Amino acid sequence: DPLHYPIIMSRRSCAQLAAASWFSGFPVATVQTTWIFSFPFCGPNMVNHFFCDSPPVIALVCADTSLFELEALTATVLFILFPFLLILGSYVRILSTIFRMPSAEGKRKAFS
């Protein structure tokens, strides 16, 4: 029932969704960070970027990082693509509900 959002979404459910998002992402970030810094580094050991992200640090590693890169890609797909598809599906349901409304006035109000 996507059009019942203001009724369904209470402060408690909003806090639970935010907490779930933090608690699901934190272990993945912790594992990836720990894994990156367990690799042997060689070369200048200098990252010429504004902030230290995984790809520039991985470029400094002297070992095979293919397994780490596969894990990072898998985590990205699970934690970004899956929620994106859920949001996209929600918008599709909203639009289909609006287009099934019989009155033009109701459609106009829903789109506004």
C-alpha positions in Angstrom: 0.0 0.0 0.0 2.5 2.7 -1.1 -0.1 5.5 -0.9 -0.6 4.8 2.8 3.0 5.7 3.6 2.2 8.5 6.1 -0.1 6.2 8.0 2.3 3.2 8.0 5.6 5.1 8.6 5.7 6.0 12.3 8.8 7.4 14.1 9.4 3.9 15.5 9.4 2.1 12.1 11.6 4.9 10.6 14.1 4.4 13.5 14.0 0.6 13.0 14.7 1.0 9.2 17.6 3.4 9.9 19.0 1.0 12.5 18.7 -2.0 10.2 20.5 -0.1 7.5 23.4 0.9 9.8 23.6 -2.6 11.4 23.7 -4.4 8.1 26.3 -2.1 6.5 28.6 -1.8 9.5 29.9 -5.5 9.5 30.6 -5.4 5.7 32.6 -2.1 6.0 34.5 -3.5 9.0 35.4 -6.8 7.3 36.5 -5.0 4.1 38.6 -2.5 6.0 40.2 -5.2 8.1 40.8 -7.3 5.0 42.4 -4.4 3.0 44.9 -3.6 5.8 45.9 -7.3 6.1 47.4 -7.2 2.6 51.2 -6.5 2.1 51.8 -3.0 0.7 54.7 -1.9 -1.5 55.8 1.1 -3.4 55.3 4.7 -2.3 52.4 4.0 0.1 50.9 7.3 -0.8 47.3 7.8 -1.8 46.9 10.9 -3.9 43.2 11.4 -3.3 41.0 13.6 -1.2 39.9 10.6 0.9 41.2 7.1 1.4 38.8 4.8 -0.4 39.3 1.1 -1.2 40.4 1.3 -4.9 43.3 3.6 -4.4 44.5 1.6 -1.4 44.1 -1.7 -3.3 46.3 -0.2 -6.1 49.2 -0.1 -3.5 48.9 -3.8 -2.6 51.6 -6.2 -3.7 49.5 -9.4 -3.6 46.6 -10.9 -5.5 43.4 -8.9 -4.6 41.0 -10.7 -7.0 39.1 -12.4 -4.2 38.7 -9.1 -2.3 37.5 -7.4 -5.4 34.9 -10.1 -6.0 33.7 -9.8 -2.4 33.5 -6.0 -2.7 31.5 -6.3 -6.0 29.2 -8.9 -4.4 28.6 -6.7 -1.3 28.0 -3.7 -3.6 25.4 -5.6 -5.6 23.6 -6.8 -2.5 23.7 -3.6 -0.5 23.0 -1.1 -3.4 21.3 -2.9 -6.2 18.8 -4.8 -4.1 17.5 -1.7 -2.2 17.4 0.2 -5.5 15.2 -2.5 -7.1 12.9 -2.4 -4.0 12.6 1.4 -4.3 12.0 1.1 -8.1 9.3 -1.5 -7.5 7.7 0.7 -4.9 7.5 3.6 -7.4 6.1 1.3 -10.1 3.3 0.3 -7.7 2.6 3.9 -6.8 2.4 4.9 -10.5 0.2 1.9 -11.4 -2.1 2.8 -8.5 -2.4 6.4 -9.6 -3.0 5.4 -13.3 -5.9 3.1 -12.2 -7.7 6.0 -10.5 -10.9 6.8 -12.3 -11.0 10.6 -11.9 -8.6 13.0 -13.5 -8.8 15.2 -10.4 -7.6 12.3 -8.2 -4.7 11.6 -10.5 -3.7 15.3 -10.5 -3.8 15.4 -6.7 -1.8 12.2 -6.4 0.9 13.5 -8.8 1.1 16.8 -7.0 
